[in-house]
Amino acid sequence: MNKASKQAFIKEMNKNFAFYNAAYLIDMCGMTVAESSELRKLIRRNDSICKVVQNRLVKIAAQENAIQGMEQYLKGPLAMVFVNEDPSVVAKVLIDYSKRNKKLNLKGVLLEKRVYAYDNIIKLASLPSKNVLLQQFLGTLQSPVSRLLLVLTMATKSFLMLLKTVHQQKSEGKDIIGGTTMSSLSREDVINYILGLSVLELSQFIKEIEDKTGITAAAVMAPASVAAGPAAAVDAKPAEEEKTEFDVFLTGIGDKKINVIKVLRDLTNLGLKEAKELIDNVPRVVKEGISKEEADTMKKKFEEAGATVDIK
């Protein structure tokens, strides 16, 4: 991969880190083309993308974005699943698929500029969506006033410290939250703080409220669930979406390995070492999320060099 290609890759990673809410670090090495295609399809259904990445360039992008704990996971083949919506939904997809296919190795999850270990993916998969957690939190706010006061004084340590600091420093006009001075700190700032909690943090927040007050969020929400009736439990069948992006899989190299490596480097700008590594580990994805026309062109060039290719 030449210098321009490396810079383009790092730029794309920086955009992904800024745009997506979370990212899962996975290893799909050993999975067949059909298995990889199935997993990517499940991921795309949840408004997320899966990208095979290069460890040393991810390391650079992670450093530029002040992401902590990434380096220890940058060993061996790596792909990243960037999540645009609720990370708990995609966590369930990955956990369920890994149970059916042991070739999928789940390494860790990136949340709030920090990479956490595999066990946190399991925790996320066991949680409801963030919207549901917020509904549970709002449900506790519907409890009697006496309990509500207790809720607000027995919240998580970080939330309690925030409110305590507001009380102590508001008159001093000190900067504490996103450039907002204490004299102008409003209820909206507190609301934004709660909405900014990650799924794991919000879940712990609700759990501490329940433990301290005896109020169960699920119980508060139960009447609304009953009122919704049986129809609410019926999942609507998702509409079939028109496929506009395609993945190119190199499934075989034939007896002209050198020719295939040359074509691979021409099409992807991979270095010689990286191209050889990919060739030696087929079937592997060569390019993802490209147009049908580009995918067909790549397939034609590979076949002319004696390789076999699948487009998914």
C-alpha positions in Angstrom: 0.0 0.0 0.0 1.5 3.3 -1.1 1.7 6.5 1.1 -1.5 8.0 -0.5 -3.5 4.9 0.1 -2.3 4.7 3.7 -3.3 8.3 4.3 -6.7 7.7 2.7 -7.3 4.7 5.0 -6.3 6.6 8.1 -8.6 9.5 7.0 -11.5 7.0 6.6 -10.9 5.5 10.0 -10.9 8.9 11.6 -14.3 9.6 10.0 -15.6 6.3 11.2 -14.4 6.9 14.8 -16.1 10.3 14.7 -19.4 9.2 13.1 -20.2 5.8 14.6 -21.4 5.3 18.1 -19.3 2.2 18.8 -17.2 -0.4 17.1 -16.7 -4.1 17.7 -13.3 -5.7 17.0 -13.7 -9.2 15.5 -11.6 -11.9 13.8 -13.3 -13.7 10.8 -10.2 -15.7 9.8 -11.2 -19.2 8.7 -14.8 -18.3 7.8 -16.0 -19.3 4.4 -17.2 -16.8 1.8 -20.8 -17.8 2.5 -20.3 -17.4 6.3 -18.7 -14.0 5.9 -21.4 -12.9 3.6 -24.1 -14.0 5.9 -22.6 -12.2 8.9 -22.1 -9.0 6.9 -25.7 -9.1 5.8 -26.9 -9.4 9.4 -24.7 -6.5 10.3 -25.9 -4.3 7.5 -29.5 -4.9 8.5 -28.8 -3.0 11.7 -27.4 0.1 10.0 -23.8 -1.0 10.6 -20.8 -1.8 8.5 -18.0 -4.4 8.7 -14.5 -3.4 7.5 -11.4 -5.5 7.3 -8.6 -3.3 8.6 -4.8 -3.1 8.8 -3.5 -3.1 12.4 -0.7 -0.6 12.1 -2.9 1.9 10.4 -5.7 1.5 12.9 -3.1 2.1 15.6 -2.2 5.4 14.1 -5.8 6.4 13.7 -6.6 5.4 17.3 -3.7 7.5 18.6 -4.9 10.5 16.5 -8.3 10.1 18.2 -7.0 9.6 21.7 -8.6 6.1 21.9 -7.3 4.1 24.9 -6.7 0.4 25.1 -6.7 -0.3 21.3 -3.1 -1.5 20.8 -3.5 -4.8 22.8 -6.2 -6.0 20.3 -4.1 -5.2 17.2 -2.7 -8.7 16.7 -3.5 -11.0 13.9 -6.4 -10.7 11.4 -8.8 -7.9 12.4 -12.1 -6.5 11.2 -14.2 -3.8 12.8 -17.9 -3.5 12.9 -18.9 0.1 13.1 -22.3 0.7 14.7 -24.5 3.6 13.8 -27.4 3.0 16.2 -27.7 1.1 19.4 -24.6 -1.0 20.1 -26.6 -3.5 22.2 -28.5 -4.6 19.1 -25.4 -5.5 17.1 -23.9 -7.1 20.2 -26.8 -9.6 20.2 -26.2 -10.3 16.5 -22.5 -11.0 17.0 -23.0 -13.1 20.1 -25.8 -15.2 18.5 -23.7 -15.7 15.3 -20.6 -16.7 17.3 -22.6 -19.4 19.1 -23.6 -20.9 15.7 -20.1 -20.4 14.2 -17.1 -20.8 16.4 -14.8 -19.4 13.7 -16.0 -15.9 14.6 -13.7 -14.5 17.3 -15.0 -11.5 19.3 -12.1 -9.5 20.6 -13.5 -6.3 22.2 -15.7 -3.3 21.8 -14.9 0.4 21.4 -17.1 2.7 23.5 -16.5 6.4 24.4 -12.9 6.4 23.1 -11.9 3.3 25.1 -11.7 -0.4 24.0 -13.2 -2.9 26.4 -12.7 -6.6 26.7 -14.9 -9.3 25.2 -17.0 -9.8 28.3 -18.4 -6.3 27.8 -19.9 -7.5 24.5 -21.7 -10.1 26.4 -23.0 -7.5 28.8 -24.2 -5.3 26.0 -25.9 -8.2 24.3 -27.9 -8.9 27.5 -29.1 -5.3 27.8 -32.2 -3.8 26.2 -31.7 -0.9 23.7 -30.8 2.5 25.0 -34.3 3.8 24.2 -35.8 1.1 26.4 -33.3 2.0 29.2 -34.3 5.7 28.9 -38.0 4.6 29.1 -37.2 2.7 32.3 -35.4 5.7 33.7 -38.4 8.0 32.9 -40.6 5.3 34.4 -38.9 5.7 37.8 -39.4 9.4 37.6 -43.2 8.7 37.7 -42.9 7.3 41.2 -44.2 9.2 44.2 -42.4 12.5 45.1 -40.9 11.1 48.3 -39.2 8.3 46.3 -38.3 10.7 43.5 -36.3 12.8 45.9 -34.5 9.7 47.1 -33.7 8.8 43.5 -32.2 12.2 42.8 -29.9 11.9 45.9 -28.9 8.3 45.5 -27.9 8.2 41.8 -24.6 7.0 40.4 -21.4 8.5 41.9 -20.6 10.5 38.8 -24.1 12.0 38.6 -24.0 12.8 42.3 -20.6 14.4 41.9 -21.9 16.5 39.0 -24.8 17.9 41.0 -22.7 18.5 44.1 -20.2 20.4 42.0 -23.0 22.5 40.5 -24.3 23.3 44.0 -20.8 24.3 45.3 -19.4 26.2 42.3 -22.4 27.8 40.5 -21.8 31.1 42.2 -18.1 31.1 41.2 -18.9 30.8 37.4 -16.3 28.1 36.8 -16.2 26.2 33.6 -17.1 22.5 34.1 -19.3 21.1 31.3 -18.5 21.7 27.7 -17.6 25.3 28.1 -20.8 26.1 30.1 -20.3 28.2 33.2 -21.9 27.3 36.5 -23.9 30.5 36.4 -25.6 29.4 33.2 -25.9 25.6 33.9 -29.5 24.6 33.3 -31.7 21.5 33.6 -31.0 21.0 29.9 -27.3 20.4 30.8 -28.2 17.7 33.3 -30.6 16.1 30.7 -27.8 16.2 28.1 -25.5 14.5 30.6 -28.0 11.6 31.1 -28.6 11.3 27.4 -24.8 11.2 26.8 -24.4 8.1 29.0 -23.4 4.9 27.2 -25.7 1.9 27.3 -23.5 0.3 30.0 -23.4 3.4 32.1 -27.2 4.0 31.8 -27.9 0.4 32.7 -25.7 0.8 35.8 -27.4 4.1 36.6 -30.9 2.5 36.6 -29.6 -0.5 38.6 -28.3 1.7 41.3 -31.6 3.6 41.4 -33.5 0.3 41.8 -31.1 -0.9 44.5 -31.3 2.3 46.5 -35.0 3.0 46.3 -36.7 -0.4 45.8 -38.4 1.0 42.7 -38.3 -1.4 39.8 -38.3 0.3 36.4 -39.8 -2.7 34.7 -42.7 -2.7 37.1 -43.4 1.0 36.5 -43.5 0.3 32.8 -45.7 -2.7 33.0 -49.1 -0.9 32.8 -48.0 0.7 29.5 -47.0 -2.6 28.1 -50.3 -4.1 28.9 -52.2 -1.2 27.4 -50.3 -1.6 24.2 -52.0 -4.9 23.7 -51.0 -8.1 21.9 -50.5 -6.2 18.6 -47.4 -4.5 20.0 -45.6 -7.8 20.4 -45.9 -8.6 16.7 -42.7 -7.8 14.8 -43.2 -6.1 11.5 -41.5 -7.9 8.7 -38.7 -5.6 7.3 -39.0 -4.5 3.8 -36.6 -6.0 1.3 -34.1 -3.4 0.5 -32.5 -3.0 -2.9 -28.8 -4.0 -2.9 -26.5 -1.2 -3.9 -23.2 -2.3 -2.3 -21.3 -5.5 -3.0 -18.3 -7.4 -1.5 -15.7 -9.1 -3.6 -14.4 -12.4 -2.3 -11.3 -14.1 -3.6 -12.1 -17.8 -3.3 -9.2 -19.5 -5.2 -5.9 -18.5 -6.9 -5.4 -21.3 -9.4 -1.9 -22.2 -10.5 -0.7 -18.6 -11.4 -0.1 -17.2 -8.0 2.2 -14.4 -9.1 -0.3 -13.1 -11.7 -3.0 -13.1 -9.1 -0.8 -11.2 -6.6 -0.1 -8.6 -9.3 -3.8 -8.1 -10.1 -4.6 -7.9 -6.4 -2.0 -5.2 -5.8 -3.2 -3.2 -8.8 -6.8 -3.3 -7.6 -6.2 -2.6 -3.9 -2.8 -0.9 -3.6 -1.7 -3.5 -1.1 2.0 -4.0 -0.4 3.7 -7.2 -1.5 3.8 -8.7 1.9 0.1 -7.9 2.6 -1.0 -9.2 -0.8 0.9 -12.5 -0.2 -0.7 -12.9 3.2 -4.2 -12.4 1.7 -3.5 -14.9 -1.1 -2.3 -17.5 1.4 -5.4 -17.2 3.4 -8.2 -17.4 0.8 -11.1 -17.3 0.8 -10.8 -13.7 1.9 -12.7 -10.5 1.1 -10.8 -8.2 -1.2 -13.0 -5.2 -1.3 -16.3 -4.3 0.5 -19.2 -1.9 -0.1 -18.5 -1.2 -3.8 -20.8 -0.8 -6.8 -21.9 -3.7 -9.0 -19.9 -2.3 -11.9 -16.7 -2.1 -9.9 -17.2 -5.6 -8.5 -17.8 -7.1 -12.0 -14.6 -5.3 -13.3 -12.6 -6.8 -10.4 -14.0 -10.3 -10.9 -13.1 -10.1 -14.7 -9.5 -9.1 -14.0 -9.0 -11.8 -11.4 -10.5 -14.5 -13.6 -8.2 -13.4 -16.4 -5.3 -14.1 -14.1 -6.6 -17.6 -13.3 -8.3 -16.8 -9.9 -11.9 -17.5 -8.8 -14.1 -14.8 -7.3 -17.5 -14.5 -5.7 -19.5 -11.4 -5.5 -21.9 -11.1 -2.6 
